[in-house]
Amino acid sequence: MAELRKLDPGRQIFAIDLPGHGRSPAWPSHEFQGIADAVHRAAREAKLRTPVLVGHSAGAVIATRLAALRTAQMPYLFIAGNKVGPDYLNWLNHVLPQASVTEWPASGHFPHLAHPRRFAECLAATARWGELANQP
């Protein structure tokens, strides 16, 4: 987030901890759809109309489910630190056909930590996604 604030100082950031992570208490169930619904409610309560969803690991699955719920075909970028398997690519293509997959080799499970500036540049570029989605 520090790199994003440098690149895009006007960007509003709404960060939440998923259940059982950070300062959030654990839930009796960690079923993805229930958590996705809770994240959706939190974004709505924060009055975020078209938030850019960012998730890591299980959080990426939550972000994918939320993105799939949107009626508009907003762009979706999946950044992987290793080679993405064909089964996952097929699932992602089925759930979000507009998804673009970018691999950052040798970044491991944490490409956003391996390349914080590069990751922040990707996030800063999302400011133009709404304009792109509305083009014919």
Secondary structure as the mmCIF struct_conf table of DSSP 4:
data_model
#
loop_
_struct_conf.conf_type_id
_struct_conf.id
_struct_conf.beg_label_comp_id
_struct_conf.beg_label_asym_id
_struct_conf.beg_label_seq_id
_struct_conf.end_label_comp_id
_struct_conf.end_label_asym_id
_struct_conf.end_label_seq_id
HELX_RH_AL_P HELX_RH_AL_P1 ALA A 2 LEU A 7
TURN_TY1_P TURN_TY1_P1 PRO A 9 GLY A 10
HELX_LH_PP_P HELX_LH_PP_P1 ASP A 17 LEU A 18
TURN_TY1_P TURN_TY1_P2 PRO A 19 GLY A 20
BEND BEND1 HIS A 21 HIS A 21
TURN_TY1_P TURN_TY1_P3 GLY A 22 ARG A 23
BEND BEND2 SER A 24 SER A 24
HELX_LH_PP_P HELX_LH_PP_P2 PRO A 25 ALA A 26
BEND BEND3 PRO A 28 PRO A 28
HELX_RH_AL_P HELX_RH_AL_P2 PHE A 32 GLU A 45
TURN_TY1_P TURN_TY1_P4 ALA A 46 LYS A 47
BEND BEND4 ARG A 49 THR A 50
HELX_LH_PP_P HELX_LH_PP_P3 PRO A 51 LEU A 53
TURN_TY1_P TURN_TY1_P5 SER A 57 SER A 57
HELX_RH_AL_P HELX_RH_AL_P3 ALA A 58 LEU A 69
BEND BEND5 THR A 71 ALA A 72
STRN STRN1 TYR A 76 ALA A 80
BEND BEND6 GLY A 81 ASN A 82
HELX_LH_PP_P HELX_LH_PP_P4 LYS A 83 GLY A 85
HELX_RH_AL_P HELX_RH_AL_P4 PRO A 86 VAL A 95
TURN_TY1_P TURN_TY1_P6 PRO A 97 GLN A 98
STRN STRN2 ALA A 99 GLU A 103
TURN_TY1_P TURN_TY1_P7 PRO A 105 ALA A 106
TURN_TY1_P TURN_TY1_P8 GLY A 108 HIS A 109
HELX_RH_AL_P HELX_RH_AL_P5 PRO A 111 ALA A 114
BEND BEND7 HIS A 115 HIS A 115
HELX_RH_AL_P HELX_RH_AL_P6 PRO A 116 ALA A 125
HELX_RH_3T_P HELX_RH_3T_P1 THR A 126 ARG A 128
HELX_RH_AL_P HELX_RH_AL_P7 TRP A 129 ALA A 133
TURN_TY1_P TURN_TY1_P9 ASN A 134 ASN A 134
#
